[in-house]
Amino acid sequence: MRRRLPIALAASVLLLSGGCSIARLEPPRLQVVEVGLIDASVLRQQLRLRMRVQNPNDVELPIRGVSYQVQLAGETYASGESNGEILVPALGETEFDVDITANAAAALLRILGDRSGKNPEYRVLGRVHLARGVLRSIPFEHKGELRLR
């Protein structure tokens, strides 16, 4: 019994110290590098986005998927999810494809219907789902304005 206590204590310290470093993971930065049209109709467009993910952390990120939404003026007009696992090296970057479904007509009507004269705000938010580790997903969000003038 006395031998198990130091082993259990050491295991707990290792687990907690590893957990603390995992809990401080910064969200990866995502950037669209290419857009391709898969299928389109007036009300629905299916696009394939080539995304670049940059890992600001000093540990590799084993990603099993990325899900996200794009909002314009508070309304969701596109959503998507990546397929397949991605390994992003520590302090590195990699690219992957995401298929999204969008309603560009609704977004365009929303922009044209706004008579305030302000640039519409956009927001991209989602989660990076990790393939392993204590932390199973990392939320991310990016906000800005569409400059129309």
C-alpha positions in Angstrom: 0.0 0.0 0.0 2.8 2.4 0.9 4.5 1.8 -2.5 1.4 2.6 -4.4 1.0 6.1 -2.8 4.2 7.6 -4.3 3.4 6.1 -7.7 -0.1 7.5 -7.6 1.1 10.9 -6.4 3.7 11.0 -9.2 1.1 10.0 -11.8 -1.2 12.7 -10.5 1.5 15.4 -10.8 2.4 14.3 -14.3 -1.3 14.2 -15.3 -2.0 17.7 -13.8 1.2 19.3 -15.2 0.4 17.9 -18.7 -3.2 18.9 -18.4 -2.3 22.5 -17.6 -0.2 22.8 -20.7 -2.9 21.3 -22.8 -5.5 23.6 -21.2 -3.5 26.7 -22.4 -3.6 25.8 -26.1 -4.2 28.8 -28.3 -6.8 28.4 -31.0 -5.3 27.8 -34.4 -5.5 30.5 -37.1 -7.5 29.6 -40.2 -7.3 31.3 -43.6 -9.0 30.6 -46.9 -6.4 30.2 -49.7 -8.7 29.0 -52.5 -12.4 28.6 -53.4 -13.8 26.2 -55.8 -17.5 25.7 -56.9 -18.9 22.1 -56.6 -22.6 22.8 -57.4 -24.8 25.8 -57.5 -28.4 26.9 -57.7 -30.1 30.2 -57.0 -30.6 29.5 -53.3 -27.8 27.1 -52.5 -24.1 26.9 -53.4 -21.8 24.1 -52.5 -18.2 25.2 -52.4 -14.8 23.6 -51.6 -12.5 25.8 -49.6 -8.8 25.2 -49.4 -7.9 26.3 -45.9 -4.5 27.0 -44.3 -4.3 26.2 -40.5 -1.5 27.7 -38.5 -0.6 26.2 -35.1 0.7 28.9 -32.7 1.3 26.2 -30.0 4.6 24.4 -29.3 2.8 21.0 -29.5 1.5 19.3 -32.6 -2.3 19.4 -33.1 -3.8 16.1 -34.2 -7.1 17.4 -35.8 -9.9 15.0 -36.7 -12.1 17.8 -38.1 -13.0 21.4 -38.2 -16.6 22.7 -38.1 -17.6 26.3 -38.6 -20.2 28.8 -39.4 -20.0 32.1 -41.3 -22.3 34.8 -40.1 -23.1 38.1 -41.9 -24.9 40.9 -40.0 -25.8 38.3 -37.3 -27.3 35.7 -39.7 -25.7 32.4 -40.5 -25.4 32.0 -44.3 -22.7 29.3 -44.6 -21.5 26.3 -42.6 -19.1 23.5 -43.2 -17.0 20.7 -41.9 -13.7 19.2 -42.9 -13.2 15.5 -43.6 -10.3 13.4 -42.5 -7.5 13.8 -40.0 -4.9 16.5 -40.2 -1.7 16.7 -38.2 -0.5 20.3 -37.8 3.1 20.5 -36.6 4.1 22.5 -33.6 4.5 26.1 -34.5 3.8 25.1 -38.1 1.0 25.1 -40.7 -0.8 22.8 -43.2 -3.6 23.0 -45.7 -6.8 21.0 -46.0 -10.2 21.1 -47.8 -13.6 22.0 -46.4 -16.9 21.5 -48.2 -19.4 24.2 -47.3 -23.0 24.9 -48.1 -23.9 28.6 -48.5 -26.8 30.8 -49.4 -25.1 33.7 -51.2 -28.4 35.1 -52.5 -29.6 35.6 -48.9 -26.3 37.2 -47.9 -26.4 39.5 -50.9 -30.0 40.5 -50.2 -29.1 41.2 -46.6 -26.2 43.5 -47.6 -28.2 45.3 -50.2 -31.2 45.7 -47.9 -29.2 47.5 -45.2 -29.7 51.2 -45.6 -27.5 52.2 -42.6 -24.5 53.0 -44.8 -22.2 50.9 -42.5 -20.1 48.1 -43.7 -21.7 44.8 -42.7 -20.0 42.8 -39.9 -19.0 39.2 -40.4 -18.1 36.5 -38.0 -16.4 33.1 -38.5 -16.8 30.8 -35.6 -16.4 27.1 -35.0 -14.4 24.3 -33.3 -11.3 22.4 -34.1 -11.9 18.8 -33.0 -8.8 17.0 -31.8 -8.1 13.4 -32.5 -6.5 12.7 -29.1 -5.6 14.2 -25.8 -7.5 15.5 -22.8 -8.7 18.6 -24.6 -11.1 17.3 -27.3 -11.9 20.6 -29.1 -10.7 24.2 -29.4 -13.2 27.0 -30.2 -12.2 29.8 -32.5 -13.8 33.0 -33.6 -12.8 35.8 -36.0 -14.7 39.0 -36.6 -14.5 41.9 -39.0 -16.2 44.1 -41.5 -16.8 43.6 -45.2 -15.6 46.8 -46.9 -18.1 47.6 -49.6 -16.7 51.0 -50.5 
